[in-house]
Amino acid sequence: MAVQLNHTIVWSRDSKSGARFLAGILGLPAPRSWGPFEIVLTDNGVSVDFAEADGEIAPQHYAFLVSETDFDEIFGRIRDRGLDYWADPGRSRKGEINTRDGGRGVYFPDPSGHLLEILTRPYGSAGGQSMVTEG
């Protein structure tokens, strides 16, 4: 049996708006409801299940591997919405993207404070050095 990630739960202040945000920014189909969850299905069949949490939410990081064309479209939506974005997870390179391993990557927040990332090549895939460019 091959091990595959099936789903993950993302705790949020508002599961409907969090799921709509993710689906909209990534250009995925509208979320569907199942029990207490708002579910966003990614193209490789992994679902991102949003659930509401009372109180403090510990920020998490979720990275999505996308094509170069999808990166351009998603990054355009990030900029069109006026979202802050960074080249690094430490959020020290605001307004920049990275070009690690010959690809591109960028980090941005979701409505509940999670740090989302889109990248066009898995880190370490080219054995290259990290580079940062302005977006």
C-alpha positions as a LaTeX table, in Angstrom:
\begin{tabular}{lrrr}
\hline
Residue & $x$ (\AA) & $y$ (\AA) & $z$ (\AA) \\
\hline
Met1 & 0.00 & 0.00 & 0.00 \\
Ala2 & 1.32 & 3.44 & $-0.91$ \\
Val3 & 0.97 & 6.01 & 1.85 \\
Gln4 & $-0.79$ & 9.16 & 0.74 \\
Leu5 & $-2.09$ & 12.21 & 2.57 \\
Asn6 & $-5.89$ & 12.10 & 2.40 \\
His7 & $-6.93$ & 15.24 & 4.30 \\
Thr8 & $-5.93$ & 17.72 & 6.92 \\
Ile9 & $-8.06$ & 19.82 & 9.25 \\
Val10 & $-7.50$ & 23.56 & 9.32 \\
Trp11 & $-8.88$ & 25.23 & 12.42 \\
Ser12 & $-10.36$ & 28.61 & 11.62 \\
Arg13 & $-12.40$ & 31.45 & 13.07 \\
Asp14 & $-14.98$ & 31.05 & 10.29 \\
Ser15 & $-14.80$ & 27.78 & 8.38 \\
Lys16 & $-16.96$ & 28.99 & 5.49 \\
Ser17 & $-14.94$ & 32.14 & 4.82 \\
Gly18 & $-11.62$ & 30.31 & 5.33 \\
Ala19 & $-12.57$ & 27.60 & 2.84 \\
Arg20 & $-13.92$ & 30.13 & 0.34 \\
Phe21 & $-10.71$ & 32.14 & 0.66 \\
Leu22 & $-8.50$ & 29.13 & $-0.05$ \\
Ala23 & $-10.59$ & 27.87 & $-2.96$ \\
Gly24 & $-10.84$ & 31.35 & $-4.45$ \\
Ile25 & $-7.18$ & 32.28 & $-4.13$ \\
Leu26 & $-6.02$ & 28.91 & $-5.54$ \\
Gly27 & $-8.67$ & 28.82 & $-8.28$ \\
Leu28 & $-10.17$ & 25.57 & $-6.99$ \\
Pro29 & $-13.85$ & 24.52 & $-7.06$ \\
Ala30 & $-16.14$ & 25.99 & $-4.39$ \\
Pro31 & $-15.96$ & 24.23 & $-1.02$ \\
Arg32 & $-18.55$ & 21.62 & $-0.10$ \\
Ser33 & $-20.01$ & 21.02 & 3.34 \\
Trp34 & $-19.78$ & 17.68 & 5.15 \\
Gly35 & $-20.74$ & 17.50 & 8.81 \\
Pro36 & $-18.97$ & 20.31 & 10.64 \\
Phe37 & $-16.44$ & 20.79 & 7.84 \\
Glu38 & $-16.08$ & 23.02 & 4.80 \\
Ile39 & $-14.00$ & 20.97 & 2.39 \\
Val40 & $-11.67$ & 22.24 & $-0.34$ \\
Leu41 & $-10.51$ & 19.48 & $-2.67$ \\
Thr42 & $-7.09$ & 19.91 & $-4.29$ \\
Asp43 & $-6.24$ & 18.59 & $-7.73$ \\
Asn44 & $-4.34$ & 15.59 & $-6.32$ \\
Gly45 & $-7.35$ & 14.48 & $-4.25$ \\
Val46 & $-6.16$ & 15.74 & $-0.85$ \\
Ser47 & $-8.90$ & 17.62 & 0.96 \\
Val48 & $-8.35$ & 20.63 & 3.18 \\
Asp49 & $-11.13$ & 20.46 & 5.76 \\
Phe50 & $-11.93$ & 23.72 & 7.55 \\
Ala51 & $-13.44$ & 23.50 & 11.03 \\
Glu52 & $-14.33$ & 26.30 & 13.42 \\
Ala53 & $-12.42$ & 26.66 & 16.65 \\
Asp54 & $-13.30$ & 28.63 & 19.76 \\
Gly55 & $-10.53$ & 30.67 & 21.26 \\
Glu56 & $-6.94$ & 30.95 & 20.11 \\
Ile57 & $-5.85$ & 29.28 & 16.88 \\
Ala58 & $-2.25$ & 28.13 & 16.58 \\
Pro59 & $-0.98$ & 29.30 & 13.19 \\
Gln60 & 0.00 & 26.50 & 10.84 \\
His61 & 1.78 & 26.40 & 7.49 \\
Tyr62 & 0.24 & 24.87 & 4.36 \\
Ala63 & 2.21 & 24.71 & 1.09 \\
Phe64 & 0.73 & 24.04 & $-2.34$ \\
Leu65 & 2.79 & 22.88 & $-5.32$ \\
Val66 & 1.52 & 24.61 & $-8.47$ \\
Ser67 & 2.53 & 24.99 & $-12.11$ \\
Glu68 & 4.27 & 28.11 & $-13.40$ \\
Thr69 & 1.02 & 29.21 & $-15.08$ \\
Asp70 & $-0.99$ & 28.61 & $-11.91$ \\
Phe71 & 1.62 & 30.53 & $-9.90$ \\
Asp72 & 1.13 & 33.58 & $-12.14$ \\
Glu73 & $-2.66$ & 33.38 & $-11.75$ \\
Ile74 & $-2.61$ & 32.82 & $-7.99$ \\
Phe75 & 0.05 & 35.47 & $-7.40$ \\
Gly76 & $-2.10$ & 37.86 & $-9.45$ \\
Arg77 & $-5.04$ & 37.19 & $-7.13$ \\
Ile78 & $-2.82$ & 37.73 & $-4.07$ \\
Arg79 & $-1.73$ & 41.10 & $-5.42$ \\
Asp80 & $-5.23$ & 42.05 & $-6.64$ \\
Arg81 & $-6.59$ & 41.46 & $-3.12$ \\
Gly82 & $-3.84$ & 43.58 & $-1.61$ \\
Leu83 & $-2.58$ & 40.73 & 0.57 \\
Asp84 & 0.81 & 40.96 & 2.21 \\
Tyr85 & 3.30 & 38.41 & 0.92 \\
Trp86 & 6.84 & 37.34 & 1.68 \\
Ala87 & 9.68 & 35.36 & 0.12 \\
Asp88 & 10.32 & 33.47 & 3.36 \\
Pro89 & 8.38 & 31.80 & 6.17 \\
Gly90 & 9.98 & 34.11 & 8.72 \\
Arg91 & 8.25 & 37.03 & 6.98 \\
Ser92 & 11.43 & 39.07 & 6.78 \\
Arg93 & 11.35 & 39.63 & 2.99 \\
Lys94 & 8.02 & 41.42 & 2.54 \\
Gly95 & 6.88 & 42.17 & $-1.01$ \\
Glu96 & 9.28 & 39.63 & $-2.52$ \\
Ile97 & 9.10 & 36.11 & $-3.95$ \\
Asn98 & 11.81 & 33.46 & $-3.83$ \\
Thr99 & 13.35 & 31.57 & $-6.74$ \\
Arg100 & 14.63 & 28.53 & $-4.89$ \\
Asp101 & 15.66 & 25.52 & $-6.97$ \\
Gly102 & 14.87 & 27.35 & $-10.20$ \\
Gly103 & 11.21 & 27.76 & $-9.29$ \\
Arg104 & 9.20 & 30.43 & $-7.56$ \\
Gly105 & 7.58 & 30.58 & $-4.14$ \\
Val106 & 5.66 & 33.04 & $-2.03$ \\
Tyr107 & 4.06 & 33.03 & 1.44 \\
Phe108 & 0.82 & 34.82 & 2.38 \\
Pro109 & $-1.69$ & 34.78 & 5.27 \\
Asp110 & $-5.19$ & 33.35 & 5.33 \\
Pro111 & $-8.03$ & 34.99 & 7.32 \\
Ser112 & $-7.28$ & 32.94 & 10.47 \\
Gly113 & $-3.57$ & 33.73 & 10.48 \\
His114 & $-2.24$ & 30.54 & 8.89 \\
Leu115 & 0.73 & 30.99 & 6.58 \\
Leu116 & $-0.03$ & 29.67 & 3.10 \\
Glu117 & 2.58 & 29.09 & 0.44 \\
Ile118 & 2.58 & 28.43 & $-3.27$ \\
Leu119 & 5.69 & 27.05 & $-4.94$ \\
Thr120 & 6.51 & 25.78 & $-8.41$ \\
Arg121 & 9.28 & 23.33 & $-7.49$ \\
Pro122 & 9.73 & 21.29 & $-4.33$ \\
Tyr123 & 12.55 & 22.70 & $-2.22$ \\
Gly124 & 15.76 & 20.74 & $-2.70$ \\
Ser125 & 14.63 & 19.40 & $-6.08$ \\
Ala126 & 17.41 & 21.11 & $-8.02$ \\
Gly127 & 20.06 & 21.23 & $-5.33$ \\
Gly128 & 20.25 & 24.96 & $-5.99$ \\
Gln129 & 20.81 & 27.94 & $-3.80$ \\
Ser130 & 18.01 & 30.07 & $-2.47$ \\
Met131 & 17.44 & 33.31 & $-4.30$ \\
Val132 & 14.99 & 36.09 & $-3.57$ \\
Thr133 & 13.48 & 38.53 & $-6.05$ \\
Glu134 & 10.97 & 41.31 & $-5.77$ \\
Gly135 & 7.39 & 40.48 & $-6.78$ \\
\hline
\end{tabular}
